[in-house]
Amino acid sequence: MTSQQAAASDEARGEQPRFKSNRPRASRLSGKDVGSTTMRPLFIMTERFDARAGEAWHKYIAWSKLTQLTELVTLDASLCELVADEVLPDDWPHILNEDFMLHYFIDLDYLLRRCGGVEGRNLLCVFRNPEEQPTPPDGPHDFRFLGYDLIDVTSGPSALTNCGGFPLAFSNDELTSHGLLSTLARAREVQQALEHHYPDEHHAFCDAWAIFRATQHGAAADDRPQAGDRG
């Protein structure tokens, strides 16, 4: 449990996100300018955030009202903290050298060595703004599709799970048990609706991220969206 996750808040939507990230940032190309990376698999390892976090989890559920969650899986590092949370000199050949994207690795083997193991963590394969449903690379980790996250284009908070909700764009209860949208089509609809209905809200301008989770080395055995999940 971290101090960020344990922080309590009664702020309404429109205020700053409840959890804030200190990840490296700089001016970033917009999603429209990075088409060459949209179907390229990227890798990231995060800490898990679920009921095992104790009071922090219960406070988050009370604040977010996402009572359907069994575990939150998000690229919002203020909710699911990064295992490799700083850029080391040896990282540069193995990360995506793009503003706001330095925490994403292009070399899976290096990421695994860098983080020292997957047990009890989430090893994720992700795709930014894919044009069609992506397919993760083959390998021993058996990446399974979880859903789509919508992350502030500056790699900031998740519009789905860390902004208090955007009711003109999506309903909180359509999110899956991992806090994601189930399909690319719905992710695109919400992405466009956020920009249309909330043009003055900075965090409404998002990249859509397809998220796959490794099912080996301590990750959940069956990560496919559940039949009862809506998206």
Sequence and secondary structure as in RCSB ss.txt:
>XXXX:A:sequence
MTSQQAAASDEARGEQPRFKSNRPRASRLSGKDVGSTTMRPLFIMTERFDARAGEAWHKYIAWSKLTQLTELVTL
DASLCELVADEVLPDDWPHILNEDFMLHYFIDLDYLLRRCGGVEGRNLLCVFRNPEEQPTPPDGPHDFRFLGYDL
IDVTSGPSALTNCGGFPLAFSNDELTSHGLLSTLARAREVQQALEHHYPDEHHAFCDAWAIFRATQHGAAADDRP
QAGDRG
>XXXX:A:secstr
  HHHH      TTS  SS           GGG GGGTTS EEEEEE EEGGGTHHHHHHHHHH  TT SEE  S
 TTTS BSS S  GGGGGGB  STT TT BS HHHHHHHHT  TTEEEEEEEES SS      STT EEEEEEEE
EETTT  BTTTSSS  TTT  GGGS TTS BS HHHHHHHHHHHHHH TT GGGSEEEEEEEEE STTS S  S 
 TT   
